[in-house]
């Protein structure tokens, strides 16, 4: 993730600027007092209690007991004795069946008698008891979706399905329909639900604090039904702080600049079982993977309707067919979680469990994903555990203390994005983050998570000067808590969804990002090859006449290509903030610029690693990406732009049809240089290998506009080499330089090989050849 715009809510639109600014201002006066508040609450609020606990206690528990996202976490299990806090006795609690729509049998615990610490609003309910008039007059009933084992897992940082517990959930208790609310705010003195149902009163519906030291406030409010808007009003124990907060676990949100959460379960009938079965059956097998990265709000727009973006439903009618036509295997959505400011592109999230409401409902987003799956297209979603914005309605300073973030700004504030950094060492925060990751895999059937800004998580001194960061306990710069969190995240994902992919955006030389957890790695399936992206674009931006002096720049990536499982990205970060579009980076006249771009794509598809292209690359978008504008689809009326689209479609087809291009993407056995030393001509040649000589592909790259009529190359096998692809083909706008028919090998050793061939090498082009034996 690049250094994005620092504002969050404050520029949502001109009309809302003044209002939004009030909720987004830095709390200068309060900030001076926050360290004191955090220190006062240190033992039970800011993480020290989690430091005293050991996460190893639950490490050996069965997956189902550890909080599988598809089964309730130990609803009937007994919690280990913790020897802390006040333990509620089972004698004064009864289990009431809950009408749940999660596909999981749920029980709610209710007290037949009030508690001594309960406020006057407490309602007492008994199993099968009718809701009489007296009870109806009491606004909040005591009820709970939590078992003792749930609380144990939550405190240990091992509850991976908190979205079934915290938040708002429609229920029926004692014949009365309503909504159960639960929120974590351990340093609150009072938590109330305010909304349309009570005239947005801050006092009328006060939740009840659990007596188990969990810091969870909960309660059942009768007659609060789906589509009801609400917030939590939180009064802190400290500094007279109070604020109106959106629900951190809410599934639905108002459209910005409004900030209320909305009651509603997730109800969708999926039609993608064939895809899910295929995904499971193909897990662990070598597969081609070409990803189309896109920002849903600016892929296509409706200029005739005030330039509005397509809705999720409208996208579902156009996007799957387009991706299928182009031959991409996956799409990657920039964050679809709820964010208040469109200019953050989704990377400043305030609603981690809510789909962004600007484009439709959660079910509408599910419909889009479902349609993509039905077209056999995988869906990857950007996930942002690295930071969150300071908007007052969000997670920041949630209960009057630094609850989700570190209190010390040297660890808790991000200088690049003016945002807060999660407290990765606090167990409850770990449960929040890992539950969120599994939520998108479980409820939205997502096939992969691309984890944003991993480098900023791994290093304590990331973007910080001397004295602006705190060394770890060993005196180093590594963020040990973040490392532990990333490892646990990958373990939880792959334990519960073995076939799902995790991909790291990590730009440093951190070792074993894709290494196995058993061997000390972080456990990701893939890592973005940022060095390849920067070196390659730098090379291609040079005039061909100078490229002979930079041969090492274009060949360097192979030195480390197999040190990780790499994905080659040409991402959104390279076409923003004044960097221009990809076609704008190419030198020369119009023909050379498009020839260079075609050669870049063909070289990328031949290079080891999986592939990712940002939207607009497929039509040679002429201007830099703008999140408020549609792609310039009208450019396809011009031949060169249409040629770029055609060449990418052909490359995807060849990539999927030729096992040599993907079978050993992460292993040196899939690659062999033929000649990387011809700097004078700026020509590269190499072999991509499958499991047999017949699968081998010879790749020849000519990065100058000079045609080479009789260019000799050594080859490992005798026979006939046939051209499979040529980026200089006239169909794509090239000069149509080809070899006349198949090329026969000669028994003349060259390049250390026993045989050789002589080719006509096209200008500013990449061509593929395959061995055919009689």
GUFIDO-525174 format. One record per residue (C-alpha): residue number from 1; residue in one letter; x, y, z. Coordinates in steps of 0.5 Angstrom, whole numbers, plus 500, padded with zeros to 3 digits. Layout:
N
LUMRO num residuo  c1  c2  c3
LUMRO NUM       A   X   Y   Z
...
//
This chain:
774
LUMRO num residuo  c1  c2  c3
LUMRO   1       X 500 500 500
LUMRO   2       X 503 507 498
LUMRO   3       X 503 513 502
LUMRO   4       X 495 514 501
LUMRO   5       X 492 521 503
LUMRO   6       X 492 522 510
LUMRO   7       X 485 525 511
LUMRO   8       X 479 520 513
LUMRO   9       X 472 523 514
LUMRO  10       X 474 530 513
LUMRO  11       X 473 530 505
LUMRO  12       X 467 526 504
LUMRO  13       X 464 531 500
LUMRO  14       X 463 538 500
LUMRO  15       X 457 538 504
LUMRO  16       X 459 534 509
LUMRO  17       X 466 537 510
LUMRO  18       X 464 542 516
LUMRO  19       X 460 536 520
LUMRO  20       X 465 531 519
LUMRO  21       X 471 535 521
LUMRO  22       X 468 536 528
LUMRO  23       X 468 528 529
LUMRO  24       X 475 528 526
LUMRO  25       X 479 533 529
LUMRO  26       X 485 531 533
LUMRO  27       X 483 531 541
LUMRO  28       X 489 535 543
LUMRO  29       X 487 537 550
LUMRO  30       X 485 530 551
LUMRO  31       X 491 527 548
LUMRO  32       X 495 530 554
LUMRO  33       X 491 526 559
LUMRO  34       X 491 520 555
LUMRO  35       X 497 517 558
LUMRO  36       X 495 518 565
LUMRO  37       X 488 515 563
LUMRO  38       X 492 509 560
LUMRO  39       X 497 508 566
LUMRO  40       X 491 509 571
LUMRO  41       X 487 503 567
LUMRO  42       X 494 499 566
LUMRO  43       X 492 493 570
LUMRO  44       X 485 492 567
LUMRO  45       X 485 496 560
LUMRO  46       X 491 497 556
LUMRO  47       X 494 490 555
LUMRO  48       X 498 488 562
LUMRO  49       X 493 483 563
LUMRO  50       X 494 480 557
LUMRO  51       X 501 480 558
LUMRO  52       X 500 476 564
LUMRO  53       X 496 471 561
LUMRO  54       X 499 465 556
LUMRO  55       X 496 464 550
LUMRO  56       X 499 457 550
LUMRO  57       X 493 454 555
LUMRO  58       X 489 454 549
LUMRO  59       X 494 452 543
LUMRO  60       X 493 444 544
LUMRO  61       X 485 445 543
LUMRO  62       X 481 442 538
LUMRO  63       X 480 446 532
LUMRO  64       X 472 446 533
LUMRO  65       X 473 448 541
LUMRO  66       X 478 454 539
LUMRO  67       X 473 458 535
LUMRO  68       X 472 455 528
LUMRO  69       X 468 460 524
LUMRO  70       X 463 455 521
LUMRO  71       X 461 452 528
LUMRO  72       X 460 455 535
LUMRO  73       X 466 456 539
LUMRO  74       X 465 451 545
LUMRO  75       X 458 452 547
LUMRO  76       X 457 446 551
LUMRO  77       X 464 446 553
LUMRO  78       X 466 448 560
LUMRO  79       X 471 453 561
LUMRO  80       X 478 452 565
LUMRO  81       X 478 455 572
LUMRO  82       X 482 462 571
LUMRO  83       X 482 464 579
LUMRO  84       X 481 471 577
LUMRO  85       X 474 475 577
LUMRO  86       X 468 473 579
LUMRO  87       X 465 467 577
LUMRO  88       X 457 467 575
LUMRO  89       X 454 460 578
LUMRO  90       X 450 456 573
LUMRO  91       X 445 455 579
LUMRO  92       X 442 462 577
LUMRO  93       X 442 462 570
LUMRO  94       X 438 458 565
LUMRO  95       X 439 457 557
LUMRO  96       X 434 459 553
LUMRO  97       X 433 457 545
LUMRO  98       X 435 463 541
LUMRO  99       X 432 463 534
LUMRO 100       X 439 464 530
LUMRO 101       X 440 465 523
LUMRO 102       X 447 463 523
LUMRO 103       X 446 456 521
LUMRO 104       X 448 454 528
LUMRO 105       X 444 452 534
LUMRO 106       X 445 458 539
LUMRO 107       X 443 458 546
LUMRO 108       X 442 465 550
LUMRO 109       X 443 465 558
LUMRO 110       X 438 469 562
LUMRO 111       X 438 470 569
LUMRO 112       X 431 469 573
LUMRO 113       X 433 474 578
LUMRO 114       X 436 480 578
LUMRO 115       X 444 482 580
LUMRO 116       X 446 486 585
LUMRO 117       X 449 490 581
LUMRO 118       X 444 491 575
LUMRO 119       X 441 498 574
LUMRO 120       X 434 499 574
LUMRO 121       X 433 498 567
LUMRO 122       X 435 490 568
LUMRO 123       X 429 486 566
LUMRO 124       X 429 479 569
LUMRO 125       X 426 473 564
LUMRO 126       X 425 466 565
LUMRO 127       X 425 460 560
LUMRO 128       X 418 460 556
LUMRO 129       X 416 466 560
LUMRO 130       X 411 470 557
LUMRO 131       X 413 477 556
LUMRO 132       X 408 481 561
LUMRO 133       X 407 488 561
LUMRO 134       X 412 489 567
LUMRO 135       X 417 486 563
LUMRO 136       X 415 490 557
LUMRO 137       X 416 497 561
LUMRO 138       X 424 495 562
LUMRO 139       X 428 497 556
LUMRO 140       X 434 492 557
LUMRO 141       X 433 485 559
LUMRO 142       X 439 481 561
LUMRO 143       X 441 476 556
LUMRO 144       X 448 473 553
LUMRO 145       X 450 469 547
LUMRO 146       X 457 468 551
LUMRO 147       X 459 461 555
LUMRO 148       X 464 461 560
LUMRO 149       X 469 458 554
LUMRO 150       X 467 464 550
LUMRO 151       X 470 468 555
LUMRO 152       X 476 464 556
LUMRO 153       X 478 464 549
LUMRO 154       X 476 471 548
LUMRO 155       X 481 473 554
LUMRO 156       X 486 468 551
LUMRO 157       X 486 471 544
LUMRO 158       X 484 465 541
LUMRO 159       X 476 466 540
LUMRO 160       X 476 466 532
LUMRO 161       X 469 467 531
LUMRO 162       X 467 473 535
LUMRO 163       X 462 476 530
LUMRO 164       X 457 470 532
LUMRO 165       X 457 473 539
LUMRO 166       X 459 481 539
LUMRO 167       X 455 486 535
LUMRO 168       X 448 486 534
LUMRO 169       X 444 480 533
LUMRO 170       X 436 479 532
LUMRO 171       X 434 474 537
LUMRO 172       X 427 471 540
LUMRO 173       X 427 470 548
LUMRO 174       X 421 468 552
LUMRO 175       X 417 469 545
LUMRO 176       X 419 476 545
LUMRO 177       X 423 478 538
LUMRO 178       X 428 483 539
LUMRO 179       X 436 485 538
LUMRO 180       X 441 483 543
LUMRO 181       X 447 488 543
LUMRO 182       X 454 486 546
LUMRO 183       X 460 491 545
LUMRO 184       X 467 490 549
LUMRO 185       X 469 497 553
LUMRO 186       X 472 495 559
LUMRO 187       X 474 502 561
LUMRO 188       X 467 504 560
LUMRO 189       X 462 507 566
LUMRO 190       X 456 506 562
LUMRO 191       X 454 503 555
LUMRO 192       X 448 505 552
LUMRO 193       X 444 503 546
LUMRO 194       X 441 509 542
LUMRO 195       X 438 509 536
LUMRO 196       X 431 510 532
LUMRO 197       X 427 506 537
LUMRO 198       X 429 511 543
LUMRO 199       X 429 517 539
LUMRO 200       X 437 517 540
LUMRO 201       X 437 517 547
LUMRO 202       X 443 516 551
LUMRO 203       X 440 514 557
LUMRO 204       X 434 510 556
LUMRO 205       X 437 503 554
LUMRO 206       X 443 502 558
LUMRO 207       X 447 495 557
LUMRO 208       X 449 490 563
LUMRO 209       X 457 489 564
LUMRO 210       X 459 482 565
LUMRO 211       X 461 480 572
LUMRO 212       X 467 476 569
LUMRO 213       X 472 481 568
LUMRO 214       X 471 481 560
LUMRO 215       X 469 488 559
LUMRO 216       X 463 486 555
LUMRO 217       X 457 490 556
LUMRO 218       X 451 486 553
LUMRO 219       X 443 486 553
LUMRO 220       X 437 484 549
LUMRO 221       X 432 490 547
LUMRO 222       X 425 487 545
LUMRO 223       X 422 490 539
LUMRO 224       X 428 492 536
LUMRO 225       X 428 489 529
LUMRO 226       X 432 489 522
LUMRO 227       X 434 495 519
LUMRO 228       X 434 499 525
LUMRO 229       X 439 504 526
LUMRO 230       X 443 505 532
LUMRO 231       X 450 507 536
LUMRO 232       X 453 506 542
LUMRO 233       X 454 511 547
LUMRO 234       X 460 510 551
LUMRO 235       X 461 514 558
LUMRO 236       X 468 512 560
LUMRO 237       X 471 512 567
LUMRO 238       X 476 517 565
LUMRO 239       X 477 524 564
LUMRO 240       X 469 525 563
LUMRO 241       X 470 522 556
LUMRO 242       X 464 520 552
LUMRO 243       X 463 519 545
LUMRO 244       X 458 516 540
LUMRO 245       X 461 509 537
LUMRO 246       X 459 505 531
LUMRO 247       X 459 498 533
LUMRO 248       X 465 495 531
LUMRO 249       X 462 488 530
LUMRO 250       X 456 491 526
LUMRO 251       X 455 488 519
LUMRO 252       X 451 494 516
LUMRO 253       X 453 501 516
LUMRO 254       X 449 507 514
LUMRO 255       X 452 511 507
LUMRO 256       X 458 516 509
LUMRO 257       X 458 521 511
LUMRO 258       X 453 518 516
LUMRO 259       X 456 513 521
LUMRO 260       X 450 509 525
LUMRO 261       X 450 502 525
LUMRO 262       X 444 498 522
LUMRO 263       X 441 492 525
LUMRO 264       X 441 486 521
LUMRO 265       X 443 479 520
LUMRO 266       X 447 476 514
LUMRO 267       X 442 472 510
LUMRO 268       X 444 470 503
LUMRO 269       X 443 463 499
LUMRO 270       X 449 461 496
LUMRO 271       X 450 458 489
LUMRO 272       X 457 457 489
LUMRO 273       X 458 450 492
LUMRO 274       X 461 447 485
LUMRO 275       X 466 452 486
LUMRO 276       X 468 451 493
LUMRO 277       X 468 444 492
LUMRO 278       X 473 445 486
LUMRO 279       X 477 450 490
LUMRO 280       X 478 444 496
LUMRO 281       X 480 439 490
LUMRO 282       X 485 443 487
LUMRO 283       X 488 446 494
LUMRO 284       X 496 444 494
LUMRO 285       X 496 443 486
LUMRO 286       X 500 447 481
LUMRO 287       X 495 452 478
LUMRO 288       X 496 458 474
LUMRO 289       X 494 465 477
LUMRO 290       X 493 471 474
LUMRO 291       X 489 477 478
LUMRO 292       X 485 483 476
LUMRO 293       X 486 488 481
LUMRO 294       X 480 493 482
LUMRO 295       X 477 498 486
LUMRO 296       X 470 497 485
LUMRO 297       X 468 504 486
LUMRO 298       X 471 506 479
LUMRO 299       X 472 500 475
LUMRO 300       X 465 503 471
LUMRO 301       X 461 509 472
LUMRO 302       X 454 512 470
LUMRO 303       X 456 519 467
LUMRO 304       X 449 520 465
LUMRO 305       X 447 519 473
LUMRO 306       X 451 524 476
LUMRO 307       X 457 519 475
LUMRO 308       X 455 515 480
LUMRO 309       X 459 508 481
LUMRO 310       X 456 501 479
LUMRO 311       X 452 498 485
LUMRO 312       X 455 491 487
LUMRO 313       X 449 488 483
LUMRO 314       X 450 492 477
LUMRO 315       X 457 490 477
LUMRO 316       X 455 482 478
LUMRO 317       X 452 483 471
LUMRO 318       X 458 486 468
LUMRO 319       X 464 484 471
LUMRO 320       X 464 476 471
LUMRO 321       X 463 476 464
LUMRO 322       X 469 481 463
LUMRO 323       X 474 477 467
LUMRO 324       X 472 471 464
LUMRO 325       X 473 474 457
LUMRO 326       X 480 476 459
LUMRO 327       X 482 470 462
LUMRO 328       X 484 472 469
LUMRO 329       X 483 467 474
LUMRO 330       X 482 471 480
LUMRO 331       X 480 478 482
LUMRO 332       X 482 482 487
LUMRO 333       X 478 487 491
LUMRO 334       X 481 493 494
LUMRO 335       X 478 494 501
LUMRO 336       X 471 493 501
LUMRO 337       X 470 494 508
LUMRO 338       X 466 500 511
LUMRO 339       X 470 506 510
LUMRO 340       X 468 514 511
LUMRO 341       X 473 517 506
LUMRO 342       X 473 515 499
LUMRO 343       X 479 518 498
LUMRO 344       X 483 513 502
LUMRO 345       X 481 507 497
LUMRO 346       X 478 503 503
LUMRO 347       X 485 503 507
LUMRO 348       X 482 507 512
LUMRO 349       X 477 502 515
LUMRO 350       X 472 504 521
LUMRO 351       X 467 498 520
LUMRO 352       X 471 492 519
LUMRO 353       X 465 487 519
LUMRO 354       X 461 491 515
LUMRO 355       X 461 491 507
LUMRO 356       X 462 498 504
LUMRO 357       X 454 501 504
LUMRO 358       X 456 506 498
LUMRO 359       X 455 500 493
LUMRO 360       X 449 496 496
LUMRO 361       X 448 491 502
LUMRO 362       X 452 486 504
LUMRO 363       X 447 481 501
LUMRO 364       X 449 485 494
LUMRO 365       X 456 484 495
LUMRO 366       X 455 476 497
LUMRO 367       X 451 476 490
LUMRO 368       X 457 479 486
LUMRO 369       X 462 474 489
LUMRO 370       X 457 468 488
LUMRO 371       X 457 470 481
LUMRO 372       X 464 471 480
LUMRO 373       X 465 464 483
LUMRO 374       X 459 461 478
LUMRO 375       X 464 464 472
LUMRO 376       X 470 460 476
LUMRO 377       X 473 466 478
LUMRO 378       X 476 467 485
LUMRO 379       X 476 473 489
LUMRO 380       X 481 476 493
LUMRO 381       X 480 481 498
LUMRO 382       X 485 486 501
LUMRO 383       X 485 486 509
LUMRO 384       X 488 492 513
LUMRO 385       X 490 489 520
LUMRO 386       X 496 495 520
LUMRO 387       X 492 501 522
LUMRO 388       X 486 504 523
LUMRO 389       X 483 512 522
LUMRO 390       X 482 516 528
LUMRO 391       X 475 518 526
LUMRO 392       X 471 519 533
LUMRO 393       X 466 514 531
LUMRO 394       X 471 508 530
LUMRO 395       X 475 504 534
LUMRO 396       X 480 510 536
LUMRO 397       X 480 511 544
LUMRO 398       X 474 507 544
LUMRO 399       X 472 507 551
LUMRO 400       X 476 513 553
LUMRO 401       X 483 509 553
LUMRO 402       X 487 506 548
LUMRO 403       X 483 500 547
LUMRO 404       X 485 497 540
LUMRO 405       X 491 501 539
LUMRO 406       X 498 502 543
LUMRO 407       X 497 508 548
LUMRO 408       X 505 510 546
LUMRO 409       X 505 514 540
LUMRO 410       X 511 511 538
LUMRO 411       X 508 504 537
LUMRO 412       X 501 506 537
LUMRO 413       X 501 512 531
LUMRO 414       X 502 511 524
LUMRO 415       X 506 517 521
LUMRO 416       X 505 515 514
LUMRO 417       X 498 515 514
LUMRO 418       X 496 519 521
LUMRO 419       X 492 513 523
LUMRO 420       X 493 508 529
LUMRO 421       X 496 502 530
LUMRO 422       X 493 496 533
LUMRO 423       X 496 493 540
LUMRO 424       X 498 486 537
LUMRO 425       X 500 484 544
LUMRO 426       X 493 485 547
LUMRO 427       X 489 478 547
LUMRO 428       X 482 481 546
LUMRO 429       X 485 485 540
LUMRO 430       X 488 479 537
LUMRO 431       X 481 475 537
LUMRO 432       X 478 481 534
LUMRO 433       X 483 481 528
LUMRO 434       X 483 474 527
LUMRO 435       X 476 473 527
LUMRO 436       X 475 479 522
LUMRO 437       X 479 475 517
LUMRO 438       X 476 469 518
LUMRO 439       X 469 472 518
LUMRO 440       X 470 474 510
LUMRO 441       X 472 467 509
LUMRO 442       X 466 464 512
LUMRO 443       X 461 469 511
LUMRO 444       X 463 472 504
LUMRO 445       X 466 466 501
LUMRO 446       X 472 470 500
LUMRO 447       X 478 465 497
LUMRO 448       X 484 469 499
LUMRO 449       X 486 475 503
LUMRO 450       X 492 480 501
LUMRO 451       X 494 483 507
LUMRO 452       X 496 490 506
LUMRO 453       X 502 494 509
LUMRO 454       X 506 488 512
LUMRO 455       X 512 491 512
LUMRO 456       X 509 497 517
LUMRO 457       X 507 491 522
LUMRO 458       X 514 488 522
LUMRO 459       X 518 493 524
LUMRO 460       X 518 498 530
LUMRO 461       X 522 503 526
LUMRO 462       X 518 503 520
LUMRO 463       X 518 510 517
LUMRO 464       X 521 513 524
LUMRO 465       X 527 517 526
LUMRO 466       X 532 515 531
LUMRO 467       X 528 516 538
LUMRO 468       X 521 516 535
LUMRO 469       X 521 508 536
LUMRO 470       X 521 503 542
LUMRO 471       X 526 497 541
LUMRO 472       X 523 490 543
LUMRO 473       X 525 487 549
LUMRO 474       X 531 484 546
LUMRO 475       X 533 491 543
LUMRO 476       X 532 490 536
LUMRO 477       X 527 493 531
LUMRO 478       X 523 487 530
LUMRO 479       X 515 488 532
LUMRO 480       X 515 481 536
LUMRO 481       X 508 482 537
LUMRO 482       X 506 483 530
LUMRO 483       X 510 477 528
LUMRO 484       X 506 473 533
LUMRO 485       X 499 476 530
LUMRO 486       X 501 474 523
LUMRO 487       X 503 467 524
LUMRO 488       X 497 466 528
LUMRO 489       X 493 469 523
LUMRO 490       X 496 464 518
LUMRO 491       X 495 458 522
LUMRO 492       X 488 460 524
LUMRO 493       X 486 461 516
LUMRO 494       X 489 455 514
LUMRO 495       X 487 451 520
LUMRO 496       X 480 453 518
LUMRO 497       X 480 454 511
LUMRO 498       X 486 450 508
LUMRO 499       X 485 452 501
LUMRO 500       X 484 459 502
LUMRO 501       X 490 463 500
LUMRO 502       X 494 469 504
LUMRO 503       X 498 474 500
LUMRO 504       X 503 479 504
LUMRO 505       X 504 486 501
LUMRO 506       X 511 486 504
LUMRO 507       X 517 490 501
LUMRO 508       X 523 489 505
LUMRO 509       X 528 483 505
LUMRO 510       X 524 480 511
LUMRO 511       X 526 472 511
LUMRO 512       X 521 467 510
LUMRO 513       X 515 471 509
LUMRO 514       X 512 465 505
LUMRO 515       X 516 460 509
LUMRO 516       X 512 455 513
LUMRO 517       X 510 456 521
LUMRO 518       X 514 450 523
LUMRO 519       X 520 452 520
LUMRO 520       X 519 459 523
LUMRO 521       X 516 463 517
LUMRO 522       X 510 467 517
LUMRO 523       X 506 462 513
LUMRO 524       X 503 466 508
LUMRO 525       X 502 463 501
LUMRO 526       X 505 468 497
LUMRO 527       X 509 475 497
LUMRO 528       X 508 481 492
LUMRO 529       X 515 481 489
LUMRO 530       X 516 489 490
LUMRO 531       X 523 489 488
LUMRO 532       X 521 486 481
LUMRO 533       X 516 491 480
LUMRO 534       X 520 497 481
LUMRO 535       X 526 494 477
LUMRO 536       X 522 492 471
LUMRO 537       X 518 499 471
LUMRO 538       X 525 503 472
LUMRO 539       X 528 499 466
LUMRO 540       X 522 499 461
LUMRO 541       X 522 507 463
LUMRO 542       X 529 508 460
LUMRO 543       X 530 509 452
LUMRO 544       X 532 503 449
LUMRO 545       X 538 506 447
LUMRO 546       X 540 506 454
LUMRO 547       X 538 499 456
LUMRO 548       X 544 496 454
LUMRO 549       X 547 499 460
LUMRO 550       X 542 496 465
LUMRO 551       X 542 489 463
LUMRO 552       X 543 487 470
LUMRO 553       X 537 491 472
LUMRO 554       X 532 487 468
LUMRO 555       X 536 480 470
LUMRO 556       X 537 481 477
LUMRO 557       X 530 479 480
LUMRO 558       X 532 471 478
LUMRO 559       X 537 472 483
LUMRO 560       X 532 472 489
LUMRO 561       X 526 469 485
LUMRO 562       X 525 463 488
LUMRO 563       X 527 465 495
LUMRO 564       X 520 466 497
LUMRO 565       X 513 464 493
LUMRO 566       X 512 471 489
LUMRO 567       X 507 474 486
LUMRO 568       X 509 479 480
LUMRO 569       X 505 486 481
LUMRO 570       X 503 491 477
LUMRO 571       X 499 494 482
LUMRO 572       X 495 501 484
LUMRO 573       X 501 504 487
LUMRO 574       X 504 505 481
LUMRO 575       X 499 509 477
LUMRO 576       X 498 514 483
LUMRO 577       X 501 520 486
LUMRO 578       X 504 523 480
LUMRO 579       X 507 516 477
LUMRO 580       X 502 516 471
LUMRO 581       X 499 510 468
LUMRO 582       X 503 504 465
LUMRO 583       X 503 507 458
LUMRO 584       X 505 513 460
LUMRO 585       X 511 510 463
LUMRO 586       X 513 507 456
LUMRO 587       X 518 511 452
LUMRO 588       X 518 513 444
LUMRO 589       X 513 515 439
LUMRO 590       X 506 512 440
LUMRO 591       X 508 505 436
LUMRO 592       X 514 504 441
LUMRO 593       X 510 506 447
LUMRO 594       X 505 500 446
LUMRO 595       X 510 495 443
LUMRO 596       X 514 496 450
LUMRO 597       X 507 495 454
LUMRO 598       X 506 489 450
LUMRO 599       X 513 487 451
LUMRO 600       X 512 488 459
LUMRO 601       X 506 484 459
LUMRO 602       X 509 478 455
LUMRO 603       X 516 478 460
LUMRO 604       X 511 478 466
LUMRO 605       X 507 472 464
LUMRO 606       X 514 469 462
LUMRO 607       X 517 470 469
LUMRO 608       X 517 465 475
LUMRO 609       X 511 467 479
LUMRO 610       X 504 469 479
LUMRO 611       X 501 475 476
LUMRO 612       X 497 481 478
LUMRO 613       X 495 487 474
LUMRO 614       X 491 493 476
LUMRO 615       X 485 495 472
LUMRO 616       X 486 500 467
LUMRO 617       X 493 496 465
LUMRO 618       X 488 492 460
LUMRO 619       X 486 498 456
LUMRO 620       X 493 502 456
LUMRO 621       X 489 507 461
LUMRO 622       X 492 514 458
LUMRO 623       X 492 518 465
LUMRO 624       X 493 516 472
LUMRO 625       X 488 512 476
LUMRO 626       X 483 517 479
LUMRO 627       X 478 513 484
LUMRO 628       X 472 518 483
LUMRO 629       X 472 517 475
LUMRO 630       X 471 511 471
LUMRO 631       X 476 507 467
LUMRO 632       X 477 510 460
LUMRO 633       X 473 505 456
LUMRO 634       X 472 509 450
LUMRO 635       X 480 508 449
LUMRO 636       X 478 501 446
LUMRO 637       X 475 505 440
LUMRO 638       X 483 506 438
LUMRO 639       X 487 500 435
LUMRO 640       X 493 500 439
LUMRO 641       X 489 500 446
LUMRO 642       X 484 494 443
LUMRO 643       X 491 491 442
LUMRO 644       X 493 491 449
LUMRO 645       X 486 488 451
LUMRO 646       X 487 483 446
LUMRO 647       X 494 481 448
LUMRO 648       X 493 480 455
LUMRO 649       X 487 476 453
LUMRO 650       X 492 471 449
LUMRO 651       X 497 471 454
LUMRO 652       X 492 469 460
LUMRO 653       X 490 463 455
LUMRO 654       X 497 461 453
LUMRO 655       X 499 462 461
LUMRO 656       X 493 457 463
LUMRO 657       X 494 452 457
LUMRO 658       X 502 451 458
LUMRO 659       X 504 448 464
LUMRO 660       X 511 450 464
LUMRO 661       X 509 457 465
LUMRO 662       X 506 455 472
LUMRO 663       X 508 448 474
LUMRO 664       X 514 450 478
LUMRO 665       X 513 458 479
LUMRO 666       X 516 458 486
LUMRO 667       X 522 453 484
LUMRO 668       X 528 454 480
LUMRO 669       X 527 447 477
LUMRO 670       X 522 451 473
LUMRO 671       X 527 456 470
LUMRO 672       X 534 456 466
LUMRO 673       X 537 462 463
LUMRO 674       X 539 461 455
LUMRO 675       X 543 467 455
LUMRO 676       X 543 473 460
LUMRO 677       X 549 477 457
LUMRO 678       X 547 480 451
LUMRO 679       X 547 487 454
LUMRO 680       X 549 490 447
LUMRO 681       X 543 488 444
LUMRO 682       X 538 488 450
LUMRO 683       X 536 481 449
LUMRO 684       X 534 476 454
LUMRO 685       X 533 468 453
LUMRO 686       X 531 463 458
LUMRO 687       X 527 457 458
LUMRO 688       X 521 455 463
LUMRO 689       X 520 448 464
LUMRO 690       X 515 443 466
LUMRO 691       X 515 436 467
LUMRO 692       X 518 434 460
LUMRO 693       X 522 436 455
LUMRO 694       X 515 437 451
LUMRO 695       X 512 442 456
LUMRO 696       X 518 447 455
LUMRO 697       X 518 454 453
LUMRO 698       X 523 458 450
LUMRO 699       X 522 465 451
LUMRO 700       X 526 471 447
LUMRO 701       X 526 478 449
LUMRO 702       X 528 484 445
LUMRO 703       X 528 490 448
LUMRO 704       X 530 495 443
LUMRO 705       X 526 496 436
LUMRO 706       X 532 493 432
LUMRO 707       X 530 486 428
LUMRO 708       X 535 481 429
LUMRO 709       X 535 477 422
LUMRO 710       X 539 471 424
LUMRO 711       X 540 470 432
LUMRO 712       X 543 464 434
LUMRO 713       X 540 461 441
LUMRO 714       X 542 454 444
LUMRO 715       X 537 449 446
LUMRO 716       X 537 443 450
LUMRO 717       X 533 438 445
LUMRO 718       X 533 437 438
LUMRO 719       X 527 437 434
LUMRO 720       X 522 443 431
LUMRO 721       X 521 449 435
LUMRO 722       X 514 452 434
LUMRO 723       X 512 460 435
LUMRO 724       X 506 460 441
LUMRO 725       X 506 467 442
LUMRO 726       X 509 473 439
LUMRO 727       X 507 480 442
LUMRO 728       X 509 483 435
LUMRO 729       X 503 480 432
LUMRO 730       X 499 485 427
LUMRO 731       X 493 483 431
LUMRO 732       X 496 487 437
LUMRO 733       X 498 493 433
LUMRO 734       X 505 490 432
LUMRO 735       X 510 490 426
LUMRO 736       X 508 483 425
LUMRO 737       X 515 480 424
LUMRO 738       X 515 473 425
LUMRO 739       X 519 467 423
LUMRO 740       X 517 463 416
LUMRO 741       X 514 457 419
LUMRO 742       X 517 452 425
LUMRO 743       X 525 453 426
LUMRO 744       X 529 446 426
LUMRO 745       X 535 445 431
LUMRO 746       X 542 444 428
LUMRO 747       X 547 440 431
LUMRO 748       X 551 446 433
LUMRO 749       X 553 447 440
LUMRO 750       X 551 454 443
LUMRO 751       X 550 457 450
LUMRO 752       X 553 450 453
LUMRO 753       X 547 446 449
LUMRO 754       X 548 441 444
LUMRO 755       X 543 444 439
LUMRO 756       X 542 451 437
LUMRO 757       X 537 454 432
LUMRO 758       X 537 461 428
LUMRO 759       X 531 466 429
LUMRO 760       X 528 472 426
LUMRO 761       X 527 476 433
LUMRO 762       X 522 481 432
LUMRO 763       X 523 489 435
LUMRO 764       X 521 491 442
LUMRO 765       X 517 484 443
LUMRO 766       X 517 478 447
LUMRO 767       X 516 471 443
LUMRO 768       X 515 464 446
LUMRO 769       X 517 458 442
LUMRO 770       X 515 450 444
LUMRO 771       X 519 444 442
LUMRO 772       X 515 439 437
LUMRO 773       X 518 432 436
LUMRO 774       X 516 428 430
//
